[in-house]
Amino acid sequence: MTTDLNLIRTFVAIYETRSVSAAARRLSITQPSVSYSLNRLRDLLQDPLFTRTRDGMVPTFNATQLFNAFKSALDSIETAISTTRQFDPTGSNRCFRLALSDLGELHFLPFLVRELQAIAPSVELEIVQIDSERITEWLQTGSVDAVVGNLQFVGGQVRKKALFTESYSCLLSPTHPSIGNAMTLADYVSANHVVVAPFTGHHLVEDVMGSMGLTRKISLRVPHFTSLVAVIATTDLVLTLPTRIARSFASDGRMRVLPLPLEIPPFEVNLYWYPHAEDSAAQQWFCDTIAQCLSDV
């Protein structure tokens, strides 16, 4: 029975990752072991199950039909087993991997690290830079345990929990030569702007301005936010970014925050994860900790 359950685990891992090597990494076994289990399943089910292509392991029709039944049964079994396990964060040295943008690193990490040090001092946290095109794959394969951000396209069976609703504001020098205590739309359009790419907020601003027949002057483009504090504080550049982070940057008095003079819909910052039943207790604790910690930020 144990062997049969492991065969089902292997099948589900290959189906979700579309890769023998990725399935091996998820299951913490060797690639030959995965191949051996796949061959056994092929013999038992009298079906090739997967075809190797340039795009990965493509399931056959029968494999697609079997997946939902196998996945549901496996999750039920693993969940039943996991309820008998206890995850003790105070004594664990497990490494959790969290995907964040550089803005997330700047703003969320201090809160999260303090929380983990207080309740799980031996747990290790590894931060991975968000790659929006690979997030679904990373979550499904277990390459990351969770993601925090505002992602537009996350597919599959990825779960999502809203942490908070956010808006955009403008960050600028307190001695800006042409903008006083309030910023008009004309001020915003005529200002010199800095944008960070890739940053989805930049595209939202451009979309709204485009619908109004307006454009803004981009004077500086940079790949990340970390170098911008001194630039904004000592020049006439204006940066549009999430309000919480703008206020955090301006907290030392070197910059100031003004409302964005454009009607841009608020957006949600979410926690994303893919439930892996074989590690559900640890993963659930990690996700609960992130949600409790960052919902109050």
Secondary structure, 3 states (H helix, E strand, C coil): CHHHHHHHHHHHHHHHHCCHHHHHHHHCCCHHHHHHHHHHHHHHHCCCCEEEECCEEEECHHHHHHHHHHHHHHHHHHHHHHCCCCCCCCCCCCEEEEEECHHHHHHHHHHHHHHHHHHCCCCEEEEEECCCCCHHHHHHHCCCCEEEECCCCCCCCCEEEEEEEECEEEEECCCCCCCCCCCCHHHHHHCEEEEECCCHHHHHHHHHHHHCCCCCEEEEEECCCCCHHHHHHHCCEEEEEEHHHHHHHHHHCCCEEEECCCCCCCEEEEEEECCCHHHHHHHHHHHHHHHHHHCCC
